[in-house]
């Protein structure tokens, strides 16, 4: 039989109340008594059933999820996915507060993070660009004992506990391999568009994309990344200017998610030889664009898996428990019209 807290109390010669205080790191127990209880735990091989303990003391996890608020379809899909997770989270004694912040406004993001009630929050998941102010805000959360997970786009130079999302360098390499094969051996150019290169996912995707093109498809010229900040007017102006100046653009790689304006603009140019287009994230628009052929492939990730994983990780980190890395690994998915469901 597995040892119980009663066995620990008997072995250490203390009360059950004292064992409970030691297990939950509560004050009021002398150091020598703490050592006696811990020694008894080791001798008995006691392994705590944290779920049962949390249930017994009516523990509820309090998590905040910070998501950009904009007209960007991907952000809206992320929010809907989080909403879909709420019923299951409640059954797992997890209260989630959704905190939308204006996209491309790091000051608003930092104000939101700094405004969190440190005494009443266990963990924070966030989609954010990495800036010095964001790094400082995450450091302050960690020093307050709050778990932090980066979602979709990593924050590797911060003190965040975990990144939940695909390997974005590998995703960029996948895009490079696909586009290189689509374009065959003819010399050509590839136009690259991003919302902002401050987003680490876009920077990593570009890195992976460039490495594959340079190694395997040297006849392809990759143009400098154009940043649109999700403004349709910017997208239209930059794309028109690029296709007017260069007549050998045969491929388009969209690093981020402003794809509706991009595909509309290319369609309105009435180009005889339509360029191949690779985009990221399956949204209502990219789904319809795959169906009508204006996008050739979408590299995506299971957002439901990301949200469920983030909640598991934040709960585990708030309890100082290990996670199972294989359970939290997010796979890269390639969607084309042939396998669109």
C-alpha positions as CSV (number, residue, x, y, z in Angstrom):
1,X,0.0,0.0,0.0
2,X,1.1,3.6,-0.7
3,X,2.1,5.4,2.5
4,X,-0.3,8.1,3.7
5,X,0.0,11.3,5.7
6,X,-1.0,9.3,8.8
7,X,2.0,7.0,8.2
8,X,4.2,10.1,8.0
9,X,2.8,11.5,11.2
10,X,3.4,8.1,13.0
11,X,6.9,7.8,11.6
12,X,7.9,11.3,12.6
13,X,6.1,11.3,15.9
14,X,4.0,14.5,15.1
15,X,0.4,15.3,14.5
16,X,-1.4,15.2,11.1
17,X,-1.8,19.0,11.3
18,X,2.0,19.4,11.5
19,X,2.5,17.1,8.5
20,X,0.0,19.1,6.5
21,X,1.8,22.4,7.4
22,X,5.1,20.9,6.2
23,X,3.7,19.5,3.0
24,X,2.1,22.9,2.2
25,X,5.1,25.0,3.3
26,X,3.0,26.8,5.9
27,X,4.7,28.6,8.8
28,X,4.4,27.7,12.5
29,X,6.6,24.6,12.5
30,X,10.1,24.5,14.1
31,X,13.0,23.8,11.7
32,X,13.9,20.6,13.6
33,X,10.3,19.3,13.3
34,X,10.3,20.1,9.5
35,X,13.5,18.0,9.1
36,X,11.9,15.1,11.0
37,X,8.8,15.2,8.8
38,X,10.9,15.4,5.6
39,X,13.1,12.5,6.7
40,X,10.0,10.4,7.4
41,X,8.7,11.2,3.9
42,X,12.0,10.0,2.4
43,X,12.1,6.8,4.5
44,X,8.6,5.9,3.6
45,X,8.9,6.8,-0.1
46,X,5.8,9.0,0.1
47,X,4.7,10.5,-3.2
48,X,2.1,13.2,-2.8
49,X,-1.1,13.0,-4.9
50,X,-1.3,16.7,-5.7
51,X,-4.6,16.5,-7.5
52,X,-6.2,14.9,-4.5
53,X,-4.6,17.4,-2.2
54,X,-5.8,20.3,-4.2
55,X,-9.3,18.9,-4.3
56,X,-9.3,18.3,-0.6
57,X,-8.4,21.9,0.2
58,X,-10.6,23.3,-2.6
59,X,-7.6,24.7,-4.5
60,X,-8.6,26.7,-7.6
61,X,-5.9,27.8,-10.1
62,X,-6.2,31.4,-11.2
63,X,-4.7,32.0,-14.7
64,X,-4.6,35.0,-16.9
65,X,-4.2,34.7,-20.7
66,X,-3.1,37.8,-22.6
67,X,-4.0,37.9,-26.3
68,X,-3.7,40.7,-28.8
69,X,-7.0,42.3,-29.7
70,X,-7.4,43.3,-33.4
71,X,-9.3,42.6,-36.6
72,X,-6.7,39.9,-37.4
73,X,-8.5,36.6,-38.0
74,X,-5.9,34.6,-36.3
75,X,-6.2,36.5,-33.1
76,X,-10.0,36.0,-33.2
77,X,-9.5,32.2,-33.8
78,X,-7.1,32.1,-30.8
79,X,-9.7,33.8,-28.6
80,X,-12.5,31.4,-29.8
81,X,-10.2,28.5,-29.1
82,X,-9.6,29.7,-25.5
83,X,-13.4,30.2,-25.1
84,X,-13.9,26.6,-26.1
85,X,-11.5,25.4,-23.4
86,X,-13.3,27.2,-20.6
87,X,-15.8,24.5,-19.7
88,X,-13.1,21.9,-19.3
89,X,-10.9,24.3,-17.4
90,X,-13.7,25.0,-14.9
91,X,-14.1,21.2,-14.3
92,X,-10.3,21.1,-13.5
93,X,-10.7,23.9,-11.0
94,X,-9.1,26.5,-13.2
95,X,-10.4,30.1,-13.4
96,X,-9.2,31.8,-16.6
97,X,-9.3,35.6,-17.1
98,X,-8.9,36.7,-20.7
99,X,-7.0,39.9,-21.0
100,X,-7.1,41.4,-24.5
101,X,-4.5,44.1,-25.3
102,X,-4.2,46.2,-28.4
103,X,-2.0,44.6,-31.0
104,X,1.4,46.2,-31.7
105,X,1.2,48.2,-28.5
106,X,3.9,46.9,-26.1
107,X,3.2,49.7,-23.6
108,X,-0.4,48.6,-23.2
109,X,0.8,45.0,-22.8
110,X,3.3,45.9,-20.1
111,X,0.7,48.0,-18.3
112,X,-1.6,45.0,-18.3
113,X,1.1,42.7,-16.9
114,X,2.2,45.2,-14.3
115,X,-1.5,45.6,-13.3
116,X,-2.0,42.0,-12.4
117,X,-2.9,41.3,-8.7
118,X,0.2,39.3,-7.7
119,X,-1.5,37.9,-4.7
120,X,-4.4,36.4,-6.7
121,X,-2.8,34.9,-9.8
122,X,-1.0,31.6,-10.3
123,X,0.1,31.8,-13.9
124,X,0.1,34.0,-17.1
125,X,0.1,32.9,-20.7
126,X,0.8,35.5,-23.3
127,X,1.2,36.1,-27.0
128,X,3.6,39.1,-27.2
129,X,6.6,40.5,-29.0
130,X,9.9,40.5,-27.0
131,X,10.9,44.0,-26.0
132,X,13.0,45.2,-23.1
133,X,9.8,46.4,-21.3
134,X,8.1,43.0,-21.8
135,X,11.3,41.2,-20.5
136,X,11.2,43.4,-17.4
137,X,7.5,42.8,-16.8
138,X,8.0,39.0,-17.1
139,X,10.9,39.1,-14.7
140,X,8.8,40.9,-12.1
141,X,6.1,38.3,-12.5
142,X,8.6,35.5,-12.0
143,X,10.1,37.2,-8.9
144,X,6.6,37.3,-7.5
145,X,6.3,33.5,-7.9
146,X,4.0,33.5,-10.9
147,X,4.4,31.0,-13.7
148,X,4.7,32.4,-17.2
149,X,4.3,30.6,-20.6
150,X,4.8,32.1,-24.0
151,X,2.2,31.2,-26.6
152,X,2.7,30.7,-30.3
153,X,5.6,33.1,-30.5
154,X,8.5,32.4,-28.1
155,X,10.1,34.9,-25.6
156,X,13.5,33.1,-25.3
157,X,15.5,35.9,-23.7
158,X,13.0,36.4,-20.8
159,X,12.5,34.4,-17.6
160,X,9.4,32.6,-19.0
161,X,8.9,29.0,-17.9
162,X,7.9,27.4,-21.1
163,X,7.1,28.1,-24.8
164,X,4.0,26.5,-26.2
165,X,3.9,26.3,-29.9
166,X,5.6,24.8,-33.0
167,X,9.3,25.0,-33.8
168,X,9.1,28.1,-35.9
169,X,12.5,27.7,-37.5
170,X,11.4,24.3,-38.7
171,X,8.1,25.8,-39.9
172,X,10.1,28.3,-42.0
173,X,12.3,25.5,-43.3
174,X,9.1,23.7,-44.3
175,X,7.8,26.7,-46.2
176,X,11.2,27.0,-48.0
177,X,11.1,23.4,-49.0
178,X,7.5,23.7,-50.3
179,X,8.1,26.9,-52.2
180,X,11.4,25.7,-53.6
181,X,9.7,22.6,-55.0
182,X,6.8,24.5,-56.4
183,X,9.1,26.9,-58.3
184,X,11.2,24.1,-59.9
185,X,14.6,25.2,-61.3
186,X,13.7,28.5,-63.0
187,X,15.4,31.7,-61.6
188,X,12.8,33.7,-59.7
189,X,12.1,36.0,-56.8
190,X,10.1,35.4,-53.6
191,X,8.2,38.2,-51.9
192,X,8.1,37.9,-48.1
193,X,5.6,39.7,-46.0
194,X,5.3,40.0,-42.2
195,X,3.1,41.9,-39.7
196,X,6.2,42.8,-37.6
197,X,9.7,41.3,-37.4
198,X,9.6,42.1,-33.6
199,X,7.5,38.9,-33.3
200,X,9.9,36.2,-32.6
201,X,7.9,33.6,-34.6
202,X,8.3,35.7,-37.8
203,X,12.0,36.2,-37.2
204,X,12.5,32.4,-36.7
205,X,10.4,31.5,-39.7
206,X,12.4,33.8,-41.9
207,X,15.6,32.3,-40.5
208,X,14.5,28.8,-41.4
209,X,13.1,29.8,-44.8
210,X,16.4,31.5,-45.8
211,X,18.5,28.6,-44.7
212,X,16.7,26.1,-46.9
213,X,16.5,28.4,-49.9
214,X,20.3,29.1,-49.7
215,X,21.2,25.5,-49.3
216,X,18.8,23.8,-51.7
217,X,17.4,26.4,-54.1
218,X,20.2,29.0,-54.8
219,X,18.5,30.1,-58.1
220,X,15.7,31.7,-56.0
221,X,16.2,35.3,-54.8
222,X,14.4,36.0,-51.5
223,X,13.5,39.7,-51.1
224,X,13.8,41.7,-47.8
225,X,10.9,41.2,-45.5
226,X,8.1,43.8,-45.8
227,X,6.4,44.7,-42.5
228,X,2.7,45.7,-42.8
229,X,1.7,45.9,-39.1
230,X,-1.6,44.3,-40.3
231,X,-2.6,47.5,-42.1
232,X,-4.3,46.6,-45.4
233,X,-3.3,49.9,-47.0
234,X,0.4,49.1,-46.3
235,X,0.0,45.6,-47.7
236,X,-1.6,46.9,-50.9
237,X,1.0,49.7,-51.5
238,X,4.0,47.4,-50.8
239,X,2.8,44.5,-52.9
240,X,1.8,46.7,-55.8
241,X,5.2,48.4,-55.7
242,X,7.1,45.1,-55.6
243,X,5.2,43.5,-58.5
244,X,5.6,46.7,-60.6
245,X,9.3,46.8,-60.0
246,X,10.1,43.1,-60.4
247,X,8.5,41.0,-63.1
248,X,10.1,37.7,-62.0
249,X,8.3,37.3,-58.6
250,X,7.0,33.8,-58.7
251,X,6.5,33.1,-55.0
252,X,5.0,34.8,-52.0
253,X,5.7,33.8,-48.4
254,X,3.5,35.3,-45.7
255,X,5.3,34.9,-42.3
256,X,2.4,36.0,-40.2
257,X,-1.4,36.3,-40.5
258,X,-2.5,39.3,-42.5
259,X,-3.4,37.1,-45.5
260,X,-6.8,38.4,-46.5
261,X,-5.5,41.8,-47.8
262,X,-2.5,40.1,-49.3
263,X,-4.3,37.6,-51.4
264,X,-7.0,40.2,-52.4
265,X,-4.2,42.5,-53.6
266,X,-2.5,39.9,-55.6
267,X,-5.8,38.9,-57.2
268,X,-6.5,42.5,-58.1
269,X,-3.2,42.8,-59.9
270,X,-4.5,40.4,-62.6
271,X,-1.1,38.7,-63.0
272,X,-1.0,36.2,-65.9
273,X,1.3,33.8,-64.1
274,X,-0.1,33.7,-60.5
275,X,2.7,33.3,-57.9
276,X,2.7,30.4,-55.6
277,X,1.7,31.4,-52.1
278,X,2.6,29.9,-48.7
279,X,0.9,31.2,-45.6
280,X,0.7,30.4,-41.8
281,X,-2.3,29.4,-39.6
282,X,-5.6,28.0,-40.7
283,X,-8.3,30.7,-40.4
284,X,-11.6,31.1,-42.2
285,X,-9.8,33.2,-44.9
286,X,-6.9,30.8,-45.5
287,X,-9.3,27.9,-45.6
288,X,-11.4,29.6,-48.3
289,X,-8.2,30.7,-50.1
290,X,-7.0,27.1,-50.2
291,X,-10.3,26.1,-51.7
292,X,-10.2,28.7,-54.5
293,X,-6.5,28.2,-55.2
294,X,-5.2,31.7,-54.2
295,X,-3.1,30.1,-51.4
296,X,-1.2,26.9,-52.2
297,X,-0.3,25.7,-48.7
298,X,-0.9,26.7,-45.1
299,X,1.5,25.7,-42.4
300,X,-0.4,25.6,-39.1
301,X,-0.6,24.3,-35.6
302,X,-3.4,22.8,-33.4
303,X,-4.5,25.8,-31.3
304,X,-6.7,23.6,-29.1
305,X,-3.6,21.6,-28.2
306,X,-1.7,24.8,-27.5
307,X,-4.3,26.2,-25.1
308,X,-4.8,22.8,-23.3
309,X,-1.0,22.5,-23.0
310,X,-0.6,26.0,-21.7
311,X,-3.2,25.4,-19.0
312,X,-1.5,22.1,-18.0
313,X,2.0,23.7,-17.9
314,X,0.9,26.8,-15.9
315,X,-0.8,24.6,-13.3
316,X,2.2,22.3,-13.0
317,X,4.7,25.2,-12.8
318,X,2.6,26.9,-10.1
319,X,2.8,23.7,-8.1
320,X,6.6,23.3,-8.8
321,X,5.8,20.0,-10.6
322,X,7.5,18.5,-13.6
323,X,5.8,18.3,-17.0
324,X,5.9,15.7,-19.7
325,X,7.7,17.3,-22.6
326,X,6.3,14.8,-25.2
327,X,2.8,15.6,-24.2
328,X,3.4,19.3,-24.7
329,X,5.1,19.1,-28.1
330,X,3.1,20.9,-30.8
331,X,3.3,19.4,-34.3
332,X,3.7,21.3,-37.5
333,X,0.8,20.6,-39.9
334,X,0.8,21.3,-43.7
335,X,-2.7,21.9,-45.1
336,X,-3.3,21.9,-48.9
337,X,-6.6,21.8,-50.8
338,X,-6.2,18.0,-51.2
339,X,-6.2,17.4,-47.4
340,X,-8.5,20.2,-46.3
341,X,-11.3,18.9,-44.1
